[in-house]
């Protein structure tokens, strides 16, 4: 009888381990996908900031109206 209980426990815990591993893998995959989205957003934000800085710099370098270059 104890052997049957031990076998049932072993099967039960093996199933729990498999489910836990599947959940951990799914979370890791979701985490990586989220990080990639953040990286993409950061690349876009940096490009936008660089463009704005370049425009501001170009605007500041323009001579005032009526001034000679």
PDB file of N, CA, C and O in Angstrom:
ATOM      1  N   UNK A   1       0.827  -1.186   0.000  1.00  0.00           N
ATOM      2  CA  UNK A   1       0.000   0.000   0.000  1.00  0.00           C
ATOM      3  C   UNK A   1       0.876   1.257   0.000  1.00  0.00           C
ATOM      4  O   UNK A   1       0.588   2.225  -0.704  1.00  0.00           O
ATOM      5  N   UNK A   2       1.930   1.230   0.785  1.00  0.00           N
ATOM      6  CA  UNK A   2       2.832   2.378   0.849  1.00  0.00           C
ATOM      7  C   UNK A   2       3.490   2.595  -0.519  1.00  0.00           C
ATOM      8  O   UNK A   2       3.725   3.733  -0.928  1.00  0.00           O
ATOM      9  N   UNK A   3       3.780   1.514  -1.208  1.00  0.00           N
ATOM     10  CA  UNK A   3       4.390   1.626  -2.527  1.00  0.00           C
ATOM     11  C   UNK A   3       3.446   2.313  -3.509  1.00  0.00           C
ATOM     12  O   UNK A   3       3.879   3.109  -4.342  1.00  0.00           O
ATOM     13  N   UNK A   4       2.146   2.000  -3.407  1.00  0.00           N
ATOM     14  CA  UNK A   4       1.158   2.636  -4.287  1.00  0.00           C
ATOM     15  C   UNK A   4       1.108   4.142  -4.006  1.00  0.00           C
ATOM     16  O   UNK A   4       1.030   4.957  -4.925  1.00  0.00           O
ATOM     17  N   UNK A   5       1.155   4.488  -2.726  1.00  0.00           N
ATOM     18  CA  UNK A   5       1.119   5.904  -2.348  1.00  0.00           C
ATOM     19  C   UNK A   5       2.382   6.601  -2.848  1.00  0.00           C
ATOM     20  O   UNK A   5       2.316   7.705  -3.389  1.00  0.00           O
ATOM     21  N   UNK A   6       3.533   5.951  -2.666  1.00  0.00           N
ATOM     22  CA  UNK A   6       4.793   6.526  -3.133  1.00  0.00           C
ATOM     23  C   UNK A   6       4.782   6.701  -4.658  1.00  0.00           C
ATOM     24  O   UNK A   6       5.254   7.714  -5.173  1.00  0.00           O
ATOM     25  N   UNK A   7       4.251   5.722  -5.362  1.00  0.00           N
ATOM     26  CA  UNK A   7       4.181   5.814  -6.822  1.00  0.00           C
ATOM     27  C   UNK A   7       3.252   6.947  -7.243  1.00  0.00           C
ATOM     28  O   UNK A   7       3.558   7.696  -8.171  1.00  0.00           O
ATOM     29  N   UNK A   8       2.119   7.069  -6.559  1.00  0.00           N
ATOM     30  CA  UNK A   8       1.176   8.155  -6.864  1.00  0.00           C
ATOM     31  C   UNK A   8       1.805   9.514  -6.565  1.00  0.00           C
ATOM     32  O   UNK A   8       1.651  10.463  -7.334  1.00  0.00           O
ATOM     33  N   UNK A   9       2.512   9.597  -5.444  1.00  0.00           N
ATOM     34  CA  UNK A   9       3.195  10.851  -5.094  1.00  0.00           C
ATOM     35  C   UNK A   9       4.252  11.199  -6.142  1.00  0.00           C
ATOM     36  O   UNK A   9       4.367  12.350  -6.563  1.00  0.00           O
ATOM     37  N   UNK A  10       5.018  10.194  -6.556  1.00  0.00           N
ATOM     38  CA  UNK A  10       6.070  10.429  -7.540  1.00  0.00           C
ATOM     39  C   UNK A  10       5.464  10.935  -8.852  1.00  0.00           C
ATOM     40  O   UNK A  10       5.986  11.867  -9.464  1.00  0.00           O
ATOM     41  N   UNK A  11       4.372  10.322  -9.274  1.00  0.00           N
ATOM     42  CA  UNK A  11       3.710  10.757 -10.506  1.00  0.00           C
ATOM     43  C   UNK A  11       3.153  12.166 -10.346  1.00  0.00           C
ATOM     44  O   UNK A  11       3.270  12.995 -11.249  1.00  0.00           O
ATOM     45  N   UNK A  12       2.554  12.429  -9.205  1.00  0.00           N
ATOM     46  CA  UNK A  12       1.965  13.745  -8.933  1.00  0.00           C
ATOM     47  C   UNK A  12       3.039  14.833  -8.939  1.00  0.00           C
ATOM     48  O   UNK A  12       2.861  15.886  -9.550  1.00  0.00           O
ATOM     49  N   UNK A  13       4.144  14.574  -8.261  1.00  0.00           N
ATOM     50  CA  UNK A  13       5.202  15.574  -8.185  1.00  0.00           C
ATOM     51  C   UNK A  13       5.918  15.747  -9.522  1.00  0.00           C
ATOM     52  O   UNK A  13       6.377  16.843  -9.844  1.00  0.00           O
ATOM     53  N   UNK A  14       6.015  14.677 -10.294  1.00  0.00           N
ATOM     54  CA  UNK A  14       6.603  14.781 -11.629  1.00  0.00           C
ATOM     55  C   UNK A  14       5.734  15.686 -12.504  1.00  0.00           C
ATOM     56  O   UNK A  14       6.238  16.510 -13.266  1.00  0.00           O
ATOM     57  N   UNK A  15       4.425  15.513 -12.376  1.00  0.00           N
ATOM     58  CA  UNK A  15       3.492  16.362 -13.136  1.00  0.00           C
ATOM     59  C   UNK A  15       3.609  17.824 -12.680  1.00  0.00           C
ATOM     60  O   UNK A  15       3.588  18.740 -13.502  1.00  0.00           O
ATOM     61  N   UNK A  16       3.729  18.027 -11.388  1.00  0.00           N
ATOM     62  CA  UNK A  16       3.884  19.394 -10.880  1.00  0.00           C
ATOM     63  C   UNK A  16       5.180  20.032 -11.382  1.00  0.00           C
ATOM     64  O   UNK A  16       5.208  21.213 -11.731  1.00  0.00           O
ATOM     65  N   UNK A  17       6.260  19.230 -11.413  1.00  0.00           N
ATOM     66  CA  UNK A  17       7.532  19.745 -11.916  1.00  0.00           C
ATOM     67  C   UNK A  17       7.412  20.144 -13.389  1.00  0.00           C
ATOM     68  O   UNK A  17       7.922  21.188 -13.797  1.00  0.00           O
ATOM     69  N   UNK A  18       6.741  19.316 -14.176  1.00  0.00           N
ATOM     70  CA  UNK A  18       6.557  19.612 -15.600  1.00  0.00           C
ATOM     71  C   UNK A  18       5.749  20.899 -15.779  1.00  0.00           C
ATOM     72  O   UNK A  18       6.098  21.747 -16.601  1.00  0.00           O
ATOM     73  N   UNK A  19       4.673  21.041 -15.011  1.00  0.00           N
ATOM     74  CA  UNK A  19       3.847  22.253 -15.098  1.00  0.00           C
ATOM     75  C   UNK A  19       4.653  23.479 -14.666  1.00  0.00           C
ATOM     76  O   UNK A  19       4.574  24.537 -15.290  1.00  0.00           O
ATOM     77  N   UNK A  20       5.423  23.324 -13.602  1.00  0.00           N
ATOM     78  CA  UNK A  20       6.248  24.428 -13.120  1.00  0.00           C
ATOM     79  C   UNK A  20       7.283  24.843 -14.147  1.00  0.00           C
ATOM     80  O   UNK A  20       7.518  26.034 -14.354  1.00  0.00           O
ATOM     81  N   UNK A  21       7.903  23.861 -14.792  1.00  0.00           N
ATOM     82  CA  UNK A  21       8.893  24.166 -15.815  1.00  0.00           C
ATOM     83  C   UNK A  21       8.240  24.856 -16.998  1.00  0.00           C
ATOM     84  O   UNK A  21       8.800  25.807 -17.544  1.00  0.00           O
ATOM     85  N   UNK A  22       7.071  24.397 -17.399  1.00  0.00           N
ATOM     86  CA  UNK A  22       6.363  25.021 -18.513  1.00  0.00           C
ATOM     87  C   UNK A  22       6.006  26.471 -18.176  1.00  0.00           C
ATOM     88  O   UNK A  22       6.148  27.360 -19.015  1.00  0.00           O
ATOM     89  N   UNK A  23       5.549  26.699 -16.960  1.00  0.00           N
ATOM     90  CA  UNK A  23       5.215  28.064 -16.539  1.00  0.00           C
ATOM     91  C   UNK A  23       6.463  28.944 -16.504  1.00  0.00           C
ATOM     92  O   UNK A  23       6.425  30.093 -16.944  1.00  0.00           O
ATOM     93  N   UNK A  24       7.557  28.412 -15.987  1.00  0.00           N
ATOM     94  CA  UNK A  24       8.800  29.176 -15.916  1.00  0.00           C
ATOM     95  C   UNK A  24       9.302  29.517 -17.323  1.00  0.00           C
ATOM     96  O   UNK A  24       9.772  30.628 -17.569  1.00  0.00           O
ATOM     97  N   UNK A  25       9.197  28.562 -18.231  1.00  0.00           N
ATOM     98  CA  UNK A  25       9.612  28.812 -19.616  1.00  0.00           C
ATOM     99  C   UNK A  25       8.736  29.877 -20.264  1.00  0.00           C
ATOM    100  O   UNK A  25       9.235  30.746 -20.979  1.00  0.00           O
ATOM    101  N   UNK A  26       7.434  29.810 -20.015  1.00  0.00           N
ATOM    102  CA  UNK A  26       6.513  30.799 -20.579  1.00  0.00           C
ATOM    103  C   UNK A  26       6.803  32.188 -20.019  1.00  0.00           C
ATOM    104  O   UNK A  26       6.775  33.174 -20.755  1.00  0.00           O
ATOM    105  N   UNK A  27       7.079  32.267 -18.728  1.00  0.00           N
ATOM    106  CA  UNK A  27       7.404  33.560 -18.112  1.00  0.00           C
ATOM    107  C   UNK A  27       8.712  34.117 -18.671  1.00  0.00           C
ATOM    108  O   UNK A  27       8.819  35.315 -18.934  1.00  0.00           O
ATOM    109  N   UNK A  28       9.688  33.261 -18.848  1.00  0.00           N
ATOM    110  CA  UNK A  28      10.974  33.705 -19.387  1.00  0.00           C
ATOM    111  C   UNK A  28      10.800  34.228 -20.814  1.00  0.00           C
ATOM    112  O   UNK A  28      11.393  35.239 -21.191  1.00  0.00           O
ATOM    113  N   UNK A  29       9.996  33.538 -21.587  1.00  0.00           N
ATOM    114  CA  UNK A  29       9.735  33.961 -22.963  1.00  0.00           C
ATOM    115  C   UNK A  29       9.016  35.306 -22.978  1.00  0.00           C
ATOM    116  O   UNK A  29       9.361  36.188 -23.764  1.00  0.00           O
ATOM    117  N   UNK A  30       8.020  35.462 -22.111  1.00  0.00           N
ATOM    118  CA  UNK A  30       7.280  36.723 -22.027  1.00  0.00           C
ATOM    119  C   UNK A  30       8.198  37.846 -21.555  1.00  0.00           C
ATOM    120  O   UNK A  30       8.120  38.968 -22.057  1.00  0.00           O
ATOM    121  N   UNK A  31       9.065  37.549 -20.595  1.00  0.00           N
ATOM    122  CA  UNK A  31      10.008  38.548 -20.082  1.00  0.00           C
ATOM    123  C   UNK A  31      10.945  39.007 -21.194  1.00  0.00           C
ATOM    124  O   UNK A  31      11.208  40.202 -21.329  1.00  0.00           O
ATOM    125  N   UNK A  32      11.446  38.079 -21.982  1.00  0.00           N
ATOM    126  CA  UNK A  32      12.350  38.418 -23.085  1.00  0.00           C
ATOM    127  C   UNK A  32      11.618  39.262 -24.133  1.00  0.00           C
ATOM    128  O   UNK A  32      12.181  40.214 -24.673  1.00  0.00           O
ATOM    129  N   UNK A  33      10.376  38.911 -24.411  1.00  0.00           N
ATOM    130  CA  UNK A  33       9.587  39.675 -25.384  1.00  0.00           C
ATOM    131  C   UNK A  33       9.365  41.100 -24.876  1.00  0.00           C
ATOM    132  O   UNK A  33       9.449  42.056 -25.646  1.00  0.00           O
ATOM    133  N   UNK A  34       9.084  41.238 -23.594  1.00  0.00           N
ATOM    134  CA  UNK A  34       8.888  42.558 -22.992  1.00  0.00           C
ATOM    135  C   UNK A  34      10.174  43.371 -23.061  1.00  0.00           C
ATOM    136  O   UNK A  34      10.145  44.556 -23.391  1.00  0.00           O
ATOM    137  N   UNK A  35      11.298  42.739 -22.750  1.00  0.00           N
ATOM    138  CA  UNK A  35      12.588  43.443 -22.815  1.00  0.00           C
ATOM    139  C   UNK A  35      12.896  43.889 -24.240  1.00  0.00           C
ATOM    140  O   UNK A  35      13.423  44.983 -24.445  1.00  0.00           O
ATOM    141  N   UNK A  36      12.574  43.058 -25.221  1.00  0.00           N
ATOM    142  CA  UNK A  36      12.826  43.438 -26.611  1.00  0.00           C
ATOM    143  C   UNK A  36      11.955  44.634 -27.008  1.00  0.00           C
ATOM    144  O   UNK A  36      12.411  45.517 -27.734  1.00  0.00           O
ATOM    145  N   UNK A  37      10.714  44.664 -26.538  1.00  0.00           N
ATOM    146  CA  UNK A  37       9.846  45.815 -26.813  1.00  0.00           C
ATOM    147  C   UNK A  37      10.410  47.076 -26.168  1.00  0.00           C
ATOM    148  O   UNK A  37      10.401  48.148 -26.772  1.00  0.00           O
ATOM    149  N   UNK A  38      10.899  46.942 -24.943  1.00  0.00           N
ATOM    150  CA  UNK A  38      11.499  48.097 -24.261  1.00  0.00           C
ATOM    151  C   UNK A  38      12.726  48.588 -25.008  1.00  0.00           C
ATOM    152  O   UNK A  38      12.934  49.794 -25.150  1.00  0.00           O
ATOM    153  N   UNK A  39      13.548  47.645 -25.491  1.00  0.00           N
ATOM    154  CA  UNK A  39      14.738  48.028 -26.249  1.00  0.00           C
ATOM    155  C   UNK A  39      14.355  48.768 -27.529  1.00  0.00           C
ATOM    156  O   UNK A  39      14.976  49.766 -27.895  1.00  0.00           O
ATOM    157  N   UNK A  40      13.317  48.261 -28.203  1.00  0.00           N
ATOM    158  CA  UNK A  40      12.853  48.907 -29.436  1.00  0.00           C
ATOM    159  C   UNK A  40      12.339  50.315 -29.135  1.00  0.00           C
ATOM    160  O   UNK A  40      12.643  51.258 -29.866  1.00  0.00           O
ATOM    161  N   UNK A  41      11.568  50.457 -28.069  1.00  0.00           N
ATOM    162  CA  UNK A  41      11.057  51.770 -27.692  1.00  0.00           C
ATOM    163  C   UNK A  41      12.197  52.721 -27.348  1.00  0.00           C
ATOM    164  O   UNK A  41      12.142  53.906 -27.677  1.00  0.00           O
ATOM    165  N   UNK A  42      13.220  52.210 -26.691  1.00  0.00           N
ATOM    166  CA  UNK A  42      14.363  53.035 -26.331  1.00  0.00           C
ATOM    167  C   UNK A  42      15.114  53.491 -27.577  1.00  0.00           C
ATOM    168  O   UNK A  42      15.564  54.635 -27.653  1.00  0.00           O
ATOM    169  N   UNK A  43      15.249  52.596 -28.553  1.00  0.00           N
ATOM    170  CA  UNK A  43      15.914  52.979 -29.811  1.00  0.00           C
ATOM    171  C   UNK A  43      15.145  54.104 -30.496  1.00  0.00           C
ATOM    172  O   UNK A  43      15.744  55.061 -30.986  1.00  0.00           O
ATOM    173  N   UNK A  44      13.821  53.989 -30.529  1.00  0.00           N
ATOM    174  CA  UNK A  44      12.988  55.023 -31.148  1.00  0.00           C
ATOM    175  C   UNK A  44      13.112  56.327 -30.373  1.00  0.00           C
ATOM    176  O   UNK A  44      13.265  57.391 -30.974  1.00  0.00           O
ATOM    177  N   UNK A  45      13.049  56.257 -29.057  1.00  0.00           N
ATOM    178  CA  UNK A  45      13.142  57.460 -28.229  1.00  0.00           C
ATOM    179  C   UNK A  45      14.488  58.149 -28.419  1.00  0.00           C
ATOM    180  O   UNK A  45      14.550  59.376 -28.506  1.00  0.00           O
ATOM    181  N   UNK A  46      15.553  57.378 -28.483  1.00  0.00           N
ATOM    182  CA  UNK A  46      16.879  57.972 -28.691  1.00  0.00           C
ATOM    183  C   UNK A  46      16.969  58.633 -30.058  1.00  0.00           C
ATOM    184  O   UNK A  46      17.559  59.705 -30.192  1.00  0.00           O
ATOM    185  N   UNK A  47      16.387  58.002 -31.074  1.00  0.00           N
ATOM    186  CA  UNK A  47      16.399  58.591 -32.413  1.00  0.00           C
ATOM    187  C   UNK A  47      15.621  59.905 -32.428  1.00  0.00           C
ATOM    188  O   UNK A  47      16.052  60.881 -33.041  1.00  0.00           O
ATOM    189  N   UNK A  48      14.482  59.923 -31.756  1.00  0.00           N
ATOM    190  CA  UNK A  48      13.677  61.132 -31.691  1.00  0.00           C
ATOM    191  C   UNK A  48      14.431  62.232 -30.955  1.00  0.00           C
ATOM    192  O   UNK A  48      14.442  63.381 -31.395  1.00  0.00           O
ATOM    193  N   UNK A  49      15.056  61.886 -29.845  1.00  0.00           N
ATOM    194  CA  UNK A  49      15.819  62.878 -29.082  1.00  0.00           C
ATOM    195  C   UNK A  49      17.002  63.409 -29.890  1.00  0.00           C
ATOM    196  O   UNK A  49      17.288  64.606 -29.860  1.00  0.00           O
ATOM    197  N   UNK A  50      17.685  62.526 -30.609  1.00  0.00           N
ATOM    198  CA  UNK A  50      18.827  62.952 -31.418  1.00  0.00           C
ATOM    199  C   UNK A  50      18.365  63.891 -32.527  1.00  0.00           C
ATOM    200  O   UNK A  50      19.028  64.884 -32.825  1.00  0.00           O
ATOM    201  N   UNK A  51      17.236  63.576 -33.129  1.00  0.00           N
ATOM    202  CA  UNK A  51      16.689  64.420 -34.183  1.00  0.00           C
ATOM    203  C   UNK A  51      16.310  65.792 -33.622  1.00  0.00           C
ATOM    204  O   UNK A  51      16.597  66.818 -34.238  1.00  0.00           O
ATOM    205  N   UNK A  52      15.674  65.806 -32.473  1.00  0.00           N
ATOM    206  CA  UNK A  52      15.274  67.072 -31.847  1.00  0.00           C
ATOM    207  C   UNK A  52      16.505  67.892 -31.469  1.00  0.00           C
ATOM    208  O   UNK A  52      16.515  69.110 -31.649  1.00  0.00           O
ATOM    209  N   UNK A  53      17.531  67.242 -30.951  1.00  0.00           N
ATOM    210  CA  UNK A  53      18.758  67.946 -30.581  1.00  0.00           C
ATOM    211  C   UNK A  53      19.435  68.522 -31.823  1.00  0.00           C
ATOM    212  O   UNK A  53      19.940  69.644 -31.791  1.00  0.00           O
ATOM    213  N   UNK A  54      19.447  67.766 -32.904  1.00  0.00           N
ATOM    214  CA  UNK A  54      20.066  68.243 -34.145  1.00  0.00           C
ATOM    215  C   UNK A  54      19.298  69.444 -34.686  1.00  0.00           C
ATOM    216  O   UNK A  54      19.898  70.412 -35.153  1.00  0.00           O
ATOM    217  N   UNK A  55      17.969  69.379 -34.623  1.00  0.00           N
ATOM    218  CA  UNK A  55      17.151  70.498 -35.100  1.00  0.00           C
ATOM    219  C   UNK A  55      17.381  71.739 -34.234  1.00  0.00           C
ATOM    220  O   UNK A  55      17.468  72.856 -34.744  1.00  0.00           O
ATOM    221  N   UNK A  56      17.477  71.531 -32.936  1.00  0.00           N
ATOM    222  CA  UNK A  56      17.704  72.665 -32.027  1.00  0.00           C
ATOM    223  C   UNK A  56      19.072  73.290 -32.294  1.00  0.00           C
ATOM    224  O   UNK A  56      19.217  74.512 -32.313  1.00  0.00           O
ATOM    225  N   UNK A  57      20.065  72.436 -32.500  1.00  0.00           N
ATOM    226  CA  UNK A  57      21.411  72.922 -32.771  1.00  0.00           C
ATOM    227  C   UNK A  57      21.434  73.707 -34.081  1.00  0.00           C
ATOM    228  O   UNK A  57      22.038  74.777 -34.154  1.00  0.00           O
ATOM    229  N   UNK A  58      20.782  73.180 -35.112  1.00  0.00           N
ATOM    230  CA  UNK A  58      20.731  73.853 -36.403  1.00  0.00           C
ATOM    231  C   UNK A  58      19.994  75.188 -36.282  1.00  0.00           C
ATOM    232  O   UNK A  58      20.388  76.178 -36.899  1.00  0.00           O
ATOM    233  N   UNK A  59      18.941  75.211 -35.498  1.00  0.00           N
ATOM    234  CA  UNK A  59      18.157  76.437 -35.308  1.00  0.00           C
ATOM    235  C   UNK A  59      19.009  77.494 -34.605  1.00  0.00           C
ATOM    236  O   UNK A  59      18.947  78.671 -34.958  1.00  0.00           O
ATOM    237  N   UNK A  60      19.804  77.084 -33.615  1.00  0.00           N
ATOM    238  CA  UNK A  60      20.640  78.003 -32.871  1.00  0.00           C
ATOM    239  C   UNK A  60      21.811  78.527 -33.719  1.00  0.00           C
ATOM    240  O   UNK A  60      22.358  79.589 -33.423  1.00  0.00           O
ATOM    241  N   UNK A  61      22.186  77.811 -34.737  1.00  0.00           N
ATOM    242  CA  UNK A  61      23.305  78.232 -35.582  1.00  0.00           C
ATOM    243  C   UNK A  61      22.881  79.166 -36.706  1.00  0.00           C
ATOM    244  O   UNK A  61      23.733  79.785 -37.343  1.00  0.00           O
ATOM    245  N   UNK A  62      21.588  79.279 -36.960  1.00  0.00           N
ATOM    246  CA  UNK A  62      21.107  80.181 -37.996  1.00  0.00           C
ATOM    247  C   UNK A  62      21.358  81.632 -37.589  1.00  0.00           C
ATOM    248  O   UNK A  62      21.190  81.994 -36.424  1.00  0.00           O
ATOM    249  N   UNK A  63      21.755  82.447 -38.540  1.00  0.00           N
ATOM    250  CA  UNK A  63      21.942  83.871 -38.201  1.00  0.00           C
ATOM    251  C   UNK A  63      20.593  84.554 -38.028  1.00  0.00           C
ATOM    252  O   UNK A  63      19.596  84.144 -38.622  1.00  0.00           O
ATOM    253  N   UNK A  64      20.574  85.572 -37.232  1.00  0.00           N
ATOM    254  CA  UNK A  64      19.333  86.322 -37.029  1.00  0.00           C
ATOM    255  C   UNK A  64      18.980  87.033 -38.348  1.00  0.00           C
ATOM    256  O   UNK A  64      19.867  87.342 -39.144  1.00  0.00           O
ATOM    257  N   UNK A  65      17.709  87.285 -38.571  1.00  0.00           N
ATOM    258  CA  UNK A  65      17.325  87.970 -39.814  1.00  0.00           C
ATOM    259  C   UNK A  65      18.039  89.315 -39.916  1.00  0.00           C
ATOM    260  O   UNK A  65      18.089  90.081 -38.953  1.00  0.00           O
ATOM    261  N   UNK A  66      18.588  89.586 -41.093  1.00  0.00           N
ATOM    262  CA  UNK A  66      19.296  90.833 -41.336  1.00  0.00           C
ATOM    263  C   UNK A  66      20.770  90.755 -41.016  1.00  0.00           C
ATOM    264  O   UNK A  66      21.509  91.676 -41.365  1.00  0.00           O
ATOM    265  N   UNK A  67      21.230  89.710 -40.376  1.00  0.00           N
ATOM    266  CA  UNK A  67      22.663  89.571 -40.078  1.00  0.00           C
ATOM    267  C   UNK A  67      23.366  88.916 -41.248  1.00  0.00           C
ATOM    268  O   UNK A  67      22.792  88.066 -41.930  1.00  0.00           O
ATOM    269  N   UNK A  68      24.588  89.302 -41.478  1.00  0.00           N
ATOM    270  CA  UNK A  68      25.384  88.683 -42.530  1.00  0.00           C
ATOM    271  C   UNK A  68      26.058  87.438 -41.967  1.00  0.00           C
ATOM    272  O   UNK A  68      26.332  87.338 -40.771  1.00  0.00           O
ATOM    273  N   UNK A  69      26.308  86.523 -42.837  1.00  0.00           N
ATOM    274  CA  UNK A  69      26.992  85.306 -42.425  1.00  0.00           C
ATOM    275  C   UNK A  69      28.458  85.482 -42.373  1.00  0.00           C
ATOM    276  O   UNK A  69      29.181  84.543 -42.041  1.00  0.00           O
TER     277      UNK A  69
END
